Amino acid sequence: MSEGSATPKEPSAGSRAQTVEVINPDGAGTILLVCEHASNAIPAEFGDLGIGAATKASHAAWDPGALAVARHLSETFDAPLVAQKVSRLVYDCNRPPEAEDSIPARSEVHEIPGNTGLIATARTDRVERFYRPFESALAKAVARHRATHANPVLLTIHSFTPVYAGERRSVEIGILHDSDQRLADAILEAADGSLDMRRNQPYGPADGVMHTLATHAVPHGMANAMIEIRNDLIATPADVVEIASRLAAWVSRAHASLGADASKGAAA
C-alpha cells in the first residue's frame, strides 16, 4: 500500500505524547490555536539529520518565537492550543503526506542529508509516527470546539525569517488565508497600522502552506487564518509580549466584528 493511500491506525497514547501537546485543553474561549512548527526537537534515532547545531537552531528546523506567542494568546483568550513537539524537518505537520516537502531534503539554503533519498516505507513510518498523531489530536480539538461554541475560530501561529535566499523581507506580519478570508479581512481591518501587515505574505496558497486551514477549518465553515510573524520581532520575551498583545487586540476586534463574542480576557 502506498504512503498516500494508507489508512492509519489510531495513534497510540505514547506516540501522541511524543509528537503533539495540547495546552489548556479545557480552555473556554471560542478561539482554537495551532502551532505546527513549535519545536526543533529531533528524536535521537535520527541523530541530527546531518544538519548540525546552527541549522537546527534556525528557521529551517522550526518557527522561532511562534510557540511563545501562541502560549501568550492561549492565556489571553483562554484558548486551547495544539502544538507539535518535533522539528518540521522530521515531519512538517502543516503538509499532507503526499507533499514532497512534508519531509524536506532541502530547506531554503540548507541541505538535509538525513531526509535525502528516503524510501517509501521510511516516509510512511514518519507519517504514521509524527503526522497522524498530530492530525488526530487537532481533529479531536476541532470537533470538541465546534460542539461547544456557536462561532468557533481556528488560528494558526507561525514565524518567518527576515532574510530568505538572500532577499530581505520588509513585511512584518502576514495574515494568510485559503478560500475563506473572513477572519483575515477582519484582522487586517482591525489592525492599527503600527506594523507592516500584508495579506498572504510572505507566503500564500500557491506555496502549499494552507494544509491545516484547508483540512481542519474550511470544510467545517470555521472562520480561520494563519498569522506569520517576522522572527526578529519576537526574539526576546519582552518582544513576544509586545507583539502578542498587539495581535490579541486586533484578533479580538476582528472576532467580535464577525459576530462572535469576544473571547475571555482579550485585549480591547
C-alpha positions in Angstrom: 0.0 0.0 0.0 1.4 3.4 -0.9 2.1 6.1 1.7 -0.6 8.3 0.1 -3.3 5.7 0.3 -2.5 4.1 3.6 -5.3 4.2 6.2 -3.5 4.7 9.6 -4.4 3.1 12.8 -5.4 5.3 15.7 -2.1 6.6 17.2 -1.1 5.1 20.5 -1.0 7.3 23.6 2.8 7.0 23.6 3.2 8.2 20.0 0.8 11.1 20.6 2.8 12.2 23.7 6.0 12.3 21.7 4.5 14.2 18.8 1.8 16.6 20.0 0.9 18.6 23.0 -2.5 20.1 23.7 -2.0 23.1 26.0 -5.0 24.4 28.0 -7.3 21.7 26.5 -10.3 22.8 28.6 -9.9 26.5 27.7 -13.3 28.1 27.4 -12.5 30.7 24.7 -14.0 30.4 21.3 -10.6 30.6 19.6 -8.6 27.4 18.9 -4.9 27.9 18.4 -2.5 25.8 16.5 1.3 25.9 16.3 2.6 23.4 13.8 6.3 24.4 13.9 6.6 24.9 17.6 9.7 22.8 18.2 13.1 22.0 16.7 13.5 18.7 18.6 14.8 15.7 16.6 14.3 12.2 18.1 17.7 10.6 19.0 17.3 7.8 16.5 17.6 10.4 13.6 20.8 11.8 15.0 20.9 15.4 13.8 19.7 14.6 10.3 23.1 15.7 9.2 22.3 19.4 9.7 24.4 20.5 12.6 23.6 22.8 15.5 23.4 26.1 13.6 20.8 24.8 11.1 18.8 23.1 13.9 18.6 26.4 15.7 17.5 28.3 12.6 14.1 28.8 10.9 14.8 25.8 8.7 14.0 23.5 11.7 11.2 25.3 13.4 9.5 28.7 13.7 11.5 30.6 16.4 9.2 32.5 18.8 6.0 31.1 17.4 5.2 28.9 20.4 5.9 31.7 22.9 3.4 34.0 21.0 0.9 31.1 20.8 1.2 30.5 24.5 0.6 34.1 25.3 -2.5 34.2 23.1 -3.7 31.0 24.7 -3.6 32.6 28.1 -5.2 35.8 26.8 -8.1 34.1 25.1 -8.3 31.1 27.4 -7.8 29.1 24.2 -6.8 25.5 23.7 -3.5 25.3 21.8 -2.4 22.3 19.7 1.4 22.3 19.3 3.7 19.9 17.6 6.8 18.6 19.5 9.2 17.6 16.8 11.1 19.5 14.2 9.4 20.2 10.9 12.5 18.6 9.3 11.4 15.3 10.8 7.8 15.9 9.5 6.1 19.2 8.7 2.7 18.9 10.3 1.4 21.7 8.0 1.9 19.5 5.0 -0.1 16.4 3.8 1.7 13.1 3.4 1.7 13.3 -0.4 3.6 16.7 -0.3 7.3 16.3 -1.2 8.2 19.0 1.3 6.4 17.3 4.2 9.9 15.7 4.8 12.2 18.2 3.0 15.5 17.2 1.6 16.3 20.9 1.4 15.0 23.9 3.3 15.9 27.3 1.7 19.8 27.1 1.5 20.0 24.2 4.0 20.6 20.6 2.7 19.0 18.0 5.0 21.1 14.8 4.4 19.0 12.7 6.7 16.0 13.3 4.5 17.7 12.6 1.2 16.6 9.5 -0.8 14.2 8.2 1.7 12.4 5.0 0.5 8.6 4.9 0.6 8.5 2.8 3.8 10.7 5.3 5.7 8.4 8.2 4.6 5.3 6.2 5.6 6.8 5.5 9.0 7.3 9.2 9.6 3.7 9.9 8.5 2.4 7.3 10.9 4.5 8.3 13.9 4.6 12.1 13.6 1.8 13.4 11.3 -1.1 11.1 12.2 -1.0 11.7 16.0 -0.9 15.5 15.4 -3.7 15.3 12.8 -5.8 13.1 15.2 -5.3 15.5 18.2 -6.2 18.5 16.1 -9.2 16.9 14.6 -10.5 16.0 18.1 -9.8 19.5 19.3 -11.7 21.0 16.4 -14.7 18.6 16.9 -14.8 19.5 20.6 -14.6 23.2 19.8 -17.3 23.0 17.2 -19.6 21.1 19.7 -19.2 23.7 22.4 -19.1 27.0 20.5 -21.6 28.6 18.1 -18.9 30.6 16.2 -15.5 28.8 16.7 -12.4 30.2 15.2 -9.2 28.4 14.1 -6.0 30.5 14.2 -2.5 29.1 13.4 0.7 30.9 14.6 3.9 30.9 12.6 7.1 32.9 12.2 9.4 33.6 9.3 12.9 34.7 8.7 13.8 38.3 7.9 16.1 37.2 5.1 15.2 34.3 2.8 17.5 33.1 0.0 19.5 36.3 0.3 16.4 38.6 0.0 15.5 40.9 2.9 11.8 40.9 3.7 10.2 44.2 4.7 6.8 42.7 5.7 6.5 42.3 9.4 3.2 40.4 9.9 1.5 38.2 7.3 -2.2 37.4 7.6 -2.8 34.3 5.4 -6.0 32.7 4.3 -7.2 30.0 2.0 -10.7 30.1 0.4 -12.3 31.6 3.5 -11.0 35.1 4.0 -13.5 36.4 6.6 -11.1 36.4 9.6 -8.1 37.6 7.6 -10.2 40.5 6.2 -11.4 41.4 9.8 -7.9 41.2 11.3 -6.4 43.4 8.5 -9.3 45.9 9.1 -8.8 45.8 12.9 -5.0 46.5 12.8 -3.8 50.0 13.6 -1.1 50.3 11.0 1.7 50.2 13.5 3.3 47.2 11.8 3.8 46.4 8.1 1.0 43.8 7.8 0.0 42.2 4.5 -2.3 39.7 3.1 -0.9 36.3 2.1 2.7 37.4 2.6 5.4 36.2 2.7 3.6 33.1 1.8 0.2 32.3 0.3 -1.9 29.4 -1.1 0.5 28.8 -4.0 3.2 27.9 -1.5 1.4 24.9 -0.1 1.1 26.4 3.4 -2.7 26.1 3.8 -3.0 22.4 4.8 -4.1 22.9 8.3 -6.7 25.6 7.4 -7.9 23.7 4.4 -8.2 20.4 6.2 -9.5 21.3 9.6 -11.3 24.7 9.3 -12.6 25.4 5.8 -14.7 22.2 5.4 -16.5 23.0 8.7 -17.1 26.6 8.0 -14.9 27.7 10.8 -13.5 31.3 10.4 -9.8 30.9 10.2 -6.4 32.5 9.4 -2.7 31.9 9.7 -0.6 34.6 11.3 3.1 34.8 10.2 5.4 37.0 12.3 8.9 38.1 11.2 11.0 36.4 13.8 13.3 39.3 14.6 10.2 41.0 16.1 9.8 38.2 18.7 13.4 37.5 19.6 13.1 38.2 23.3 10.5 37.5 26.0 9.7 41.2 26.0 9.3 41.3 22.3 6.9 38.3 22.5 4.7 40.1 25.0 4.6 43.2 22.9 3.7 41.6 19.6 1.3 39.0 21.1 -0.5 41.8 23.0 -1.0 43.8 19.8 -2.1 40.7 17.9 -4.6 39.8 20.7 -6.2 43.3 20.5 -6.6 43.0 16.7 -7.8 39.4 16.8 -10.3 40.3 19.5 -11.8 43.2 17.5 -11.8 41.1 14.3 -13.5 38.2 16.2 -16.2 40.5 17.6 -16.8 42.0 14.1 -17.6 38.6 12.7 -20.5 38.3 15.2 -18.8 36.1 17.7 -18.5 37.0 21.4 -15.0 38.3 22.2 -13.0 35.7 24.0 -12.3 35.8 27.7 -9.6 38.2 28.7 -8.9 39.5 25.2 -7.3 42.9 25.0 -9.8 45.6 24.0 
